[in-house]
Amino acid sequence: MSKLHIKKGDIVYVNTGEDKGKTGRVLKVLVSEKRAIVEGINMVTKHAKPSAKNTQGGRIETELSVHISNLNPVDPKSGKPTRIGRLINEKTKKLVRYAKRSGEELK
């Protein structure tokens, strides 16, 4: 399976859809489905019956997943969406991701 350009904890920009132009933090990446759950993006209302966890029941707002092709990581320097590159860091000799817009390394 190929590597994805999005990781958990990244701040991403939404390219298309109802939430186009919004940014949010990635909460979870579903690798096999090539989707990601982003905080505050693609919100839906679910109706829940009362349970031990939720004694009141009622309507619950939650996030649904978004396909990763509709997400771009945000450049840490400029705050704009960017593409991702990979290169070997000279100090640590590990493969790191960097923003192609500014050349800044992504955490």
C-alpha positions as CSV (number, residue, x, y, z in Angstrom):
1,M,0.0,0.0,0.0
2,S,1.3,3.4,-0.9
3,K,2.1,6.1,1.7
4,L,-0.4,8.9,2.2
5,H,0.4,12.6,2.2
6,I,-1.8,13.2,5.3
7,K,-1.0,12.1,8.9
8,K,-2.8,12.3,12.2
9,G,-2.3,15.7,13.8
10,D,-1.7,17.6,10.5
11,I,-3.6,20.8,9.8
12,V,-5.3,20.5,6.4
13,Y,-7.1,22.7,4.0
14,V,-10.3,21.4,2.3
15,N,-10.2,21.7,-1.5
16,T,-13.8,20.8,-2.5
17,G,-17.2,20.2,-1.2
18,E,-19.5,21.9,1.3
19,D,-16.6,22.9,3.6
20,K,-14.3,24.2,0.8
21,G,-11.8,26.7,2.1
22,K,-11.9,25.6,5.7
23,T,-9.0,24.2,7.7
24,G,-8.9,21.7,10.5
25,R,-6.7,19.2,12.4
26,V,-6.7,15.5,11.3
27,L,-8.2,13.4,14.1
28,K,-7.8,10.0,12.4
29,V,-6.6,8.5,9.1
30,L,-8.4,5.5,7.6
31,V,-5.6,4.1,5.4
32,S,-7.4,1.3,3.8
33,E,-10.3,3.6,2.7
34,K,-8.0,6.5,1.9
35,R,-10.1,8.8,4.0
36,A,-9.5,11.1,7.0
37,I,-11.6,12.5,9.8
38,V,-11.0,16.2,10.2
39,E,-12.0,18.2,13.3
40,G,-15.0,20.5,12.5
41,I,-15.3,19.4,8.8
42,N,-18.2,17.4,7.2
43,M,-20.3,17.6,10.3
44,V,-23.6,15.6,10.5
45,T,-26.3,15.2,13.1
46,K,-27.0,11.7,14.4
47,H,-30.1,10.8,16.5
48,A,-29.2,8.6,19.5
49,K,-31.4,6.7,21.8
50,P,-30.7,7.0,25.5
51,S,-28.0,4.6,26.7
52,A,-25.6,4.1,29.6
53,K,-23.0,6.3,27.8
54,N,-25.5,9.0,26.8
55,T,-28.4,8.9,29.3
56,Q,-30.2,11.9,27.8
57,G,-30.2,10.7,24.2
58,G,-31.0,13.3,21.5
59,R,-29.1,14.7,18.6
60,I,-25.3,14.4,18.5
61,E,-23.1,16.4,16.1
62,T,-20.1,14.3,14.7
63,E,-17.6,14.4,11.9
64,L,-17.7,12.1,8.9
65,S,-14.6,11.1,6.9
66,V,-13.4,13.0,3.9
67,H,-11.4,11.5,1.0
68,I,-7.7,12.5,1.2
69,S,-7.7,13.7,-2.4
70,N,-9.8,16.6,-1.2
71,L,-7.3,17.6,1.5
72,N,-4.0,19.5,1.3
73,P,-1.6,20.0,4.2
74,V,-1.2,23.6,5.3
75,D,2.3,25.2,5.0
76,P,3.6,26.1,8.5
77,K,5.3,29.2,7.2
78,S,2.7,30.9,5.0
79,G,-0.5,29.2,6.2
80,K,-1.6,28.3,2.7
81,P,-2.2,24.9,1.2
82,T,0.8,23.1,-0.1
83,R,2.0,19.8,-1.7
84,I,4.2,17.4,0.1
85,G,7.6,16.1,-0.8
86,R,9.8,13.5,0.9
87,L,13.6,13.6,1.4
88,I,16.2,12.2,3.7
89,N,17.2,14.5,6.5
90,E,21.0,14.9,6.8
91,K,21.1,15.1,10.6
92,T,18.8,12.1,11.4
93,K,19.2,10.1,8.2
94,K,15.4,9.6,8.2
95,L,12.8,10.2,5.5
96,V,10.9,13.4,6.3
97,R,8.0,15.2,4.7
98,Y,8.5,18.8,3.6
99,A,6.2,21.5,2.2
100,K,7.0,22.2,-1.4
101,R,5.7,25.8,-1.1
102,S,8.3,26.9,1.4
103,G,10.7,24.0,1.8
104,E,9.8,23.8,5.6
105,E,9.9,20.4,7.2
106,L,6.5,19.1,8.5
107,K,6.3,17.5,11.9
